[in-house]
Amino acid sequence: MRSEEASIGARVRVGEFGLRSELRGLTGKIIGRWGHPEYLALDVLMEDGSSQLFWHHELEEVPE
């Protein structure tokens, strides 16, 4: 996911190249954006109710 595509409420999936292998393929919703607009960290509410912080490039947008 490109940094400028990341918006609050967007559904996302942890990508294949994410650093945390145990989370790959899981989905959630962006609930927070942190950092410089060109290189964001994103707070994601996962489907299990936990929240995780990811770099924008670790996520893929899930089509609605």
Secondary structure, 3 states (H helix, E strand, C coil): CCHHHCCCCCEEEECCCCCCHHHCCCEEEEEEEEEECCEEEEEEEECCCCEEEEEHHHEEECCC
